Amino acid sequence: MQKFIINGGRRLRGELALQGSKNSSLPIMAAALLCRGECTLHSCPRLTDVYAASRILNCVGCRCSFSDNTAVINAETVDRTQVSEELMREMRSSIIFMGAMLGRAGECVVSVPGGCELGPRPIDMHLAALRKMAVDIRESGGSIICRAVCGRAKGAKISLAFPSVGATENIILCAVTADGETVINNAAREPEICDLCGFLRACGADIKGDGESRIIIRGKQQLHGCEYTIMPDRIVGATYLSMVAAAKGELILTNACVPEMEPFLSVLEQTGCSVYTSENRIYLRSGTRLRAVKERIRTMPHPGFPTDAQAVLMAALSLADGTSICEENIFDCRYRHTDALVKMGADIEVLGKVAVVKGVSSLCGANVEATDLRGGAAMAIAGLCAGGNYRYHPYLSHRQRI
């Protein structure tokens, strides 16, 4: 198993450019299936999930290559509509290929996705929405078999019970080539949804309202390829900022998506850090001990505090003066990192969906193992601030490369 060995206790200083967003790259790569012609995606992060998405695209007949943070995808040669269970289980967001394949071919066979163990992520909303679009869906032997009744999905009015990012993405991917108009009420408003819609518009799609709770999509017969740059990763930005804040350091973050990071930045400022922003740069200085955040930190759909930033901020708050309270409202198992932080000396008590973080004077090195991506980042942050030797076994569900 791969591991990191961290010798903590040093202040961090430097300048970093943010990579492209993982949560944008994956649905946009799936969306390339809808295009006749070549799509060139710049600023794709070099991550396991991106490689897994590339393997899925190659599996269904695309020509997909990845080099120097650029993915080149040609879907002219798509000749299969079934994705193996093995490939589906490599990443948690693989379910977005269901909407993309339906939009491209009118049919697909997929399975329940895998990835980080964050508790149940039911796909009931995905299936119910697609059924409203005249898609027949059956489940057999672990496979989900989907077929548009008339060979092409039909536009529909869909109201989501919860603004699910994945369900919103699947509906959009199916709707852009569907027959007629699709209206999504209570749609997810995350910046990554806007990035997906920006890519699809560059390919000729007719989409309005992304970034708001009502999205209107008028289906087109087909889309064309384009060249597109993925937005910066706001969660990676939150991770770097939490890391430097905890280590009493100084950071200039370039290629930053400042407006999209505002829900996180407004909370971080309450810890006493100096935070200055310009159009695409963030400067942070943390010269003294952090202060606890007085207001309860509630994870919520955008524009609320992002669930993916909860673990990394908690690691920093474990060294703050006072008590901070986190409330997790998105995933059931988002506190699995707390046991490792406690092992390193943090004072954290979990009560259902609430975590009470009492700041301690220092942390100590320990051998810990990550169970999910964001929790692993939190452990790395704690290790950078801890005294003594720290071994961190990162969460890696799959390490294959294309």
C-alpha positions as a printed NumPy array, in Angstrom:
array([[  0.   ,   0.   ,   0.   ],
       [  1.256,   3.484,  -0.868],
       [  2.104,   5.707,   2.104],
       [  3.344,   9.171,   2.923],
       [  5.774,   9.856,   5.754],
       [  5.376,  13.393,   7.076],
       [  7.719,  15.154,   9.501],
       [  5.516,  17.944,  10.821],
       [  5.99 ,  21.111,  12.777],
       [  7.226,  23.402,   9.993],
       [  5.643,  26.609,   8.756],
       [  4.513,  26.495,   5.138],
       [  5.178,  29.285,   2.636],
       [  4.859,  29.444,  -1.097],
       [  2.83 ,  30.03 ,  -4.236],
       [  0.611,  27.425,  -5.923],
       [ -1.574,  27.362,  -9.03 ],
       [ -4.854,  25.493,  -8.663],
       [ -5.417,  22.476, -10.885],
       [ -8.608,  21.881, -12.823],
       [-11.65 ,  20.669, -10.916],
       [-12.125,  16.935, -10.506],
       [-15.865,  17.426, -10.   ],
       [-16.064,  19.311, -13.312],
       [-13.707,  17.125, -15.322],
       [-15.618,  13.872, -14.832],
       [-19.086,  14.985, -16.048],
       [-17.506,  16.988, -18.878],
       [-15.547,  13.93 , -20.013],
       [-18.815,  11.971, -19.967],
       [-20.492,  14.793, -21.922],
       [-17.911,  14.396, -24.706],
       [-19.792,  11.182, -25.594],
       [-22.582,  13.389, -26.953],
       [-20.358,  15.153, -29.481],
       [-19.658,  14.361, -33.121],
       [-16.048,  15.373, -33.521],
       [-13.086,  15.9  , -31.254],
       [-13.192,  17.516, -27.81 ],
       [-10.003,  18.919, -26.275],
       [-10.22 ,  19.506, -22.523],
       [ -7.477,  21.609, -20.964],
       [ -6.609,  21.736, -17.245],
       [ -7.784,  18.196, -16.506],
       [ -6.245,  17.092, -13.197],
       [ -3.97 ,  14.052, -13.159],
       [ -6.106,  11.942, -10.837],
       [ -7.146,   8.315, -10.586],
       [-10.794,   9.193, -11.287],
       [ -9.847,  10.992, -14.505],
       [ -7.924,   7.913, -15.651],
       [-10.944,   5.746, -14.731],
       [-13.235,   7.994, -16.797],
       [-10.783,   7.669, -19.7  ],
       [-10.974,   3.872, -19.459],
       [-14.775,   3.988, -19.532],
       [-14.706,   6.174, -22.647],
       [-12.264,   3.824, -24.361],
       [-14.419,   0.865, -23.307],
       [-17.446,   2.161, -25.249],
       [-15.378,   2.872, -28.352],
       [-14.112,   6.434, -27.916],
       [-10.573,   7.387, -28.757],
       [ -9.394,   9.037, -25.558],
       [ -5.87 ,  10.166, -24.707],
       [ -4.499,  12.138, -21.768],
       [ -1.223,  14.054, -21.617],
       [  0.06 ,  17.202, -19.886],
       [ -3.282,  17.868, -18.186],
       [ -5.107,  17.753, -21.519],
       [ -7.668,  15.122, -22.487],
       [ -8.457,  14.623, -26.166],
       [-11.684,  12.69 , -26.756],
       [-13.142,  11.636, -30.099],
       [-16.543,   9.973, -29.804],
       [-17.111,   9.41 , -33.537],
       [-16.26 ,   5.73 , -33.107],
       [-18.621,   4.901, -30.179],
       [-19.928,   1.389, -30.866],
       [-20.879,  -0.011, -27.448],
       [-23.412,   1.002, -24.817],
       [-22.447,  -1.28 , -21.922],
       [-19.972,  -0.325, -19.19 ],
       [-18.582,  -3.223, -17.187],
       [-19.24 ,  -3.469, -13.462],
       [-15.49 ,  -3.438, -12.841],
       [-15.095,  -0.052, -14.537],
       [-18.242,   1.375, -12.93 ],
       [-16.98 ,   0.517,  -9.46 ],
       [-13.69 ,   2.361,  -9.93 ],
       [-15.207,   5.736,  -9.06 ],
       [-18.244,   7.065,  -7.256],
       [-19.375,   9.431, -10.008],
       [-19.385,   6.85 , -12.81 ],
       [-23.209,   6.926, -12.775],
       [-23.071,  10.103, -14.911],
       [-22.23 ,   7.882, -17.887],
       [-25.833,   6.641, -17.731],
       [-27.236,  10.014, -18.819],
       [-24.463,  10.546, -21.351],
       [-24.949,   7.138, -23.027],
       [-28.724,   7.628, -23.132],
       [-28.182,  11.022, -24.742],
       [-25.803,   9.533, -27.299],
       [-27.313,   6.151, -28.12 ],
       [-30.739,   6.034, -26.467],
       [-29.725,   3.016, -24.414],
       [-27.108,   1.767, -21.975],
       [-26.251,  -0.934, -19.459],
       [-24.434,   0.216, -16.309],
       [-24.174,  -0.867, -12.671],
       [-24.196,   0.789,  -9.268],
       [-21.025,   2.922,  -8.904],
       [-18.211,   2.487,  -6.39 ],
       [-15.608,   4.901,  -5.   ],
       [-15.222,   6.563,  -1.589],
       [-17.347,   5.043,   1.176],
       [-19.339,   8.076,   2.296],
       [-22.533,   6.223,   3.159],
       [-25.547,   5.582,   0.937],
       [-25.839,   7.638,  -2.226],
       [-29.13 ,   6.396,  -3.649],
       [-29.653,   6.811,  -7.387],
       [-33.448,   6.704,  -7.037],
       [-33.711,  10.367,  -8.085],
       [-31.625,   9.677, -11.196],
       [-33.826,   6.766, -12.235],
       [-37.13 ,   8.511, -11.457],
       [-36.101,  11.556, -13.499],
       [-34.998,   9.491, -16.5  ],
       [-38.233,   7.5  , -16.398],
       [-40.11 ,  10.81 , -16.746],
       [-38.089,  11.327, -19.923],
       [-39.606,   8.18 , -21.459],
       [-36.706,   5.906, -20.563],
       [-37.53 ,   2.319, -19.664],
       [-35.297,   1.151, -16.803],
       [-34.917,  -2.389, -15.483],
       [-32.546,  -3.843, -12.925],
       [-31.21 ,  -7.348, -13.391],
       [-28.325,  -9.128, -11.688],
       [-26.756,  -5.893, -10.452],
       [-27.038,  -4.227, -13.869],
       [-29.211,  -1.22 , -14.708],
       [-30.621,  -1.626, -18.213],
       [-31.907,   1.616, -19.765],
       [-33.588,   2.209, -23.121],
       [-35.418,   5.235, -24.481],
       [-38.862,   3.945, -25.444],
       [-38.898,   5.799, -28.781],
       [-35.173,   5.525, -29.41 ],
       [-34.639,   9.061, -28.104],
       [-35.466,  10.502, -24.678],
       [-38.355,  12.964, -24.383],
       [-38.207,  16.354, -22.704],
       [-40.083,  16.582, -19.401],
       [-40.696,  18.75 , -16.346],
       [-38.759,  17.313, -13.416],
       [-38.792,  18.506,  -9.805],
       [-36.033,  17.108,  -7.615],
       [-36.772,  16.378,  -3.961],
       [-33.193,  17.439,  -3.143],
       [-30.794,  19.506,  -5.294],
       [-28.616,  16.489,  -6.097],
       [-25.541,  17.305,  -8.166],
       [-25.368,  13.839,  -9.737],
       [-29.062,  13.701, -10.616],
       [-28.927,  17.212, -12.105],
       [-25.918,  16.207, -14.215],
       [-27.548,  13.013, -15.47 ],
       [-30.729,  14.844, -16.461],
       [-28.745,  17.536, -18.299],
       [-26.638,  14.956, -20.164],
       [-29.731,  13.099, -21.291],
       [-31.786,  16.228, -22.034],
       [-29.396,  18.125, -24.334],
       [-30.136,  15.681, -27.181],
       [-33.674,  14.729, -26.113],
       [-36.803,  15.461, -28.122],
       [-38.339,  18.679, -26.776],
       [-37.836,  20.85 , -23.724],
       [-36.724,  19.693, -20.28 ],
       [-37.225,  21.818, -17.161],
       [-35.382,  20.906, -13.944],
       [-36.826,  22.46 , -10.787],
       [-34.776,  22.485,  -7.559],
       [-31.674,  21.817,  -9.649],
       [-28.221,  21.767,  -8.054],
       [-26.525,  25.172,  -8.252],
       [-22.894,  24.106,  -7.786],
       [-20.262,  25.892,  -9.919],
       [-19.371,  22.528, -11.464],
       [-22.923,  22.328, -12.886],
       [-22.321,  25.702, -14.535],
       [-19.007,  24.435, -15.911],
       [-20.695,  21.373, -17.424],
       [-23.357,  23.589, -19.007],
       [-20.668,  25.967, -20.284],
       [-18.945,  23.072, -22.037],
       [-22.215,  21.789, -23.519],
       [-23.115,  25.264, -24.803],
       [-19.69 ,  25.437, -26.46 ],
       [-20.702,  22.186, -28.206],
       [-23.986,  23.677, -29.428],
       [-26.421,  22.805, -26.614],
       [-29.328,  25.11 , -25.697],
       [-29.255,  25.486, -21.889],
       [-30.449,  28.376, -19.73 ],
       [-30.661,  28.931, -15.981],
       [-27.632,  26.981, -14.718],
       [-26.467,  28.42 , -11.425],
       [-30.101,  28.934, -10.447],
       [-32.641,  26.447,  -9.136],
       [-34.492,  26.18 , -12.486],
       [-32.664,  24.968, -15.583],
       [-34.305,  24.892, -19.025],
       [-32.852,  22.667, -21.758],
       [-34.056,  22.477, -25.36 ],
       [-32.834,  19.293, -27.002],
       [-30.748,  19.298, -30.177],
       [-30.339,  16.48 , -32.688],
       [-26.592,  16.364, -32.102],
       [-23.67 ,  18.336, -30.693],
       [-20.229,  19.103, -32.099],
       [-16.772,  18.977, -30.57 ],
       [-14.972,  21.948, -29.035],
       [-11.908,  23.082, -27.112],
       [-12.593,  23.899, -23.455],
       [-10.711,  24.702, -20.232],
       [-11.936,  23.113, -16.986],
       [-12.597,  25.488, -14.083],
       [-10.153,  25.515, -11.109],
       [-10.797,  23.095,  -8.244],
       [-12.341,  25.052,  -5.364],
       [-12.046,  22.059,  -2.982],
       [ -8.323,  21.67 ,  -3.641],
       [ -8.076,  25.399,  -2.993],
       [ -9.855,  24.957,   0.347],
       [ -7.448,  22.108,   1.188],
       [ -4.313,  24.185,   0.537],
       [ -5.708,  27.152,   2.461],
       [ -6.669,  24.969,   5.454],
       [ -3.222,  23.402,   5.408],
       [ -1.355,  26.711,   5.462],
       [ -3.752,  28.215,   8.024],
       [ -3.117,  25.281,  10.378],
       [  0.659,  25.437,   9.86 ],
       [  0.824,  29.19 ,  10.61 ],
       [  2.102,  29.911,   7.135],
       [  1.71 ,  32.147,   4.121],
       [  0.288,  31.237,   0.703],
       [ -0.426,  32.845,  -2.646],
       [ -2.978,  30.766,  -4.55 ],
       [ -3.189,  31.532,  -8.272],
       [ -5.685,  30.39 , -10.903],
       [ -8.271,  30.509,  -8.116],
       [-12.046,  30.663,  -8.61 ],
       [-12.591,  33.339,  -5.954],
       [-16.408,  33.873,  -6.176],
       [-17.036,  30.114,  -6.122],
       [-14.847,  29.748,  -3.009],
       [-16.565,  32.53 ,  -1.063],
       [-18.68 ,  30.194,   1.164],
       [-15.43 ,  28.634,   2.404],
       [-13.411,  31.866,   2.562],
       [-16.03 ,  33.622,   4.708],
       [-15.722,  30.847,   7.327],
       [-11.923,  30.705,   7.133],
       [-11.673,  34.438,   7.844],
       [-13.425,  33.858,  11.174],
       [-10.376,  31.874,  12.362],
       [ -8.284,  35.051,  12.398],
       [ -6.373,  34.432,   9.17 ],
       [ -5.66 ,  37.39 ,   6.917],
       [ -7.277,  36.655,   3.554],
       [ -6.974,  38.972,   0.54 ],
       [ -8.423,  38.258,  -2.904],
       [ -8.185,  39.64 ,  -6.409],
       [ -9.748,  38.429,  -9.633],
       [ -8.111,  34.994,  -9.619],
       [ -5.654,  35.096,  -6.708],
       [ -5.981,  34.45 ,  -2.984],
       [ -3.377,  35.512,  -0.439],
       [ -3.497,  33.982,   3.059],
       [ -1.356,  34.712,   6.082],
       [ -1.699,  32.817,   9.355],
       [  0.887,  34.151,  11.762],
       [ -0.747,  33.319,  15.082],
       [ -2.835,  30.593,  16.636],
       [ -6.233,  30.121,  14.98 ],
       [ -9.5  ,  31.029,  16.667],
       [-12.491,  28.692,  16.809],
       [-15.399,  29.51 ,  14.496],
       [-18.251,  30.861,  16.603],
       [-21.098,  30.058,  14.219],
       [-22.016,  26.427,  13.571],
       [-20.459,  25.227,  10.303],
       [-23.323,  23.589,   8.39 ],
       [-22.549,  21.741,   5.173],
       [-25.233,  22.493,   2.597],
       [-25.722,  22.424,  -1.181],
       [-24.168,  25.414,  -2.947],
       [-24.092,  28.289,  -2.102],
       [-23.76 ,  26.821,   1.402],
       [-20.548,  25.521,   2.971],
       [-19.243,  22.621,   0.833],
       [-19.26 ,  19.137,   2.368],
       [-15.946,  18.371,   0.65 ],
       [-14.237,  21.143,   2.66 ],
       [-15.563,  20.051,   6.059],
       [-12.823,  17.518,   6.881],
       [ -9.878,  19.738,   5.941],
       [-11.2  ,  22.72 ,   7.897],
       [-11.871,  20.451,  10.885],
       [ -8.213,  19.408,  10.901],
       [ -7.189,  23.058,  11.129],
       [ -9.806,  23.826,  13.811],
       [ -8.497,  20.995,  15.977],
       [ -5.601,  23.376,  16.774],
       [ -7.722,  26.521,  17.276],
       [ -8.465,  28.322,  20.532],
       [-12.001,  27.474,  21.627],
       [-14.709,  25.119,  20.443],
       [-16.071,  24.817,  16.891],
       [-19.159,  22.854,  15.89 ],
       [-19.626,  21.176,  12.512],
       [-22.924,  19.846,  11.219],
       [-22.83 ,  17.443,   8.249],
       [-26.035,  17.553,   6.198],
       [-24.978,  15.894,   2.932],
       [-23.338,  12.495,   3.64 ],
       [-23.895,  10.025,   6.459],
       [-20.264,   8.916,   6.815],
       [-18.335,  12.179,   6.476],
       [-16.796,  11.91 ,   9.972],
       [-14.735,   8.767,   9.439],
       [-11.544,  10.835,   9.587],
       [-12.207,  11.933,  13.177],
       [-10.854,   8.711,  14.726],
       [ -7.489,   9.314,  13.066],
       [ -7.412,  12.955,  14.215],
       [ -8.229,  11.87 ,  17.77 ],
       [ -5.407,   9.322,  17.559],
       [ -3.105,  12.238,  16.778],
       [ -4.288,  14.13 ,  19.858],
       [ -7.338,  16.078,  18.645],
       [-10.352,  16.519,  20.933],
       [-13.364,  15.743,  18.735],
       [-16.682,  14.265,  19.787],
       [-19.17 ,  13.083,  17.159],
       [-22.861,  13.119,  18.07 ],
       [-24.857,  11.951,  15.062],
       [-24.414,  14.515,  12.31 ],
       [-22.737,  16.996,  14.676],
       [-19.016,  17.074,  15.541],
       [-17.763,  19.152,  18.481],
       [-14.137,  20.211,  17.953],
       [-12.3  ,  21.508,  21.025],
       [ -8.967,  23.004,  20.072],
       [ -5.839,  21.466,  21.623],
       [ -2.4  ,  22.969,  22.09 ],
       [ -0.614,  20.485,  19.817],
       [ -0.943,  17.255,  17.847],
       [  1.429,  14.282,  17.772],
       [  2.52 ,  11.985,  14.965],
       [  0.794,   8.616,  14.538],
       [  0.223,   5.854,  11.995],
       [ -3.189,   6.392,  10.406],
       [ -5.06 ,   5.155,   7.35 ],
       [ -7.439,   7.173,   5.211],
       [-10.8  ,   5.751,   4.208],
       [-11.809,   8.494,   1.748],
       [-10.194,  11.259,  -0.275],
       [-11.121,  14.331,   1.8  ],
       [-10.552,  12.553,   5.108],
       [ -7.078,  11.593,   3.911],
       [ -6.343,  15.244,   3.144],
       [ -7.429,  16.139,   6.687],
       [ -4.962,  13.595,   8.098],
       [ -2.178,  15.04 ,   5.962],
       [ -2.944,  18.519,   7.327],
       [ -2.846,  17.206,  10.898],
       [  0.458,  15.456,  10.152],
       [  2.028,  18.661,   8.826],
       [  1.206,  20.399,  12.113],
       [  2.09 ,  17.494,  14.427],
       [  5.297,  16.855,  16.291],
       [  7.071,  13.569,  15.598],
       [  6.983,  11.155,  12.697],
       [  3.7  ,  10.585,  10.921],
       [  2.832,   7.778,   8.496],
       [ -0.199,   8.336,   6.346],
       [ -1.681,   5.584,   4.182],
       [ -3.722,   7.464,   1.575],
       [ -7.067,   6.21 ,   0.345],
       [ -6.603,   4.697,  -3.106],
       [ -9.462,   2.56 ,  -4.343],
       [ -7.691,   1.916,  -7.656],
       [ -4.207,   2.766,  -8.87 ],
       [ -4.371,   1.518, -12.448],
       [ -3.339,   3.855, -15.236],
       [ -4.518,   3.958, -18.82 ]])
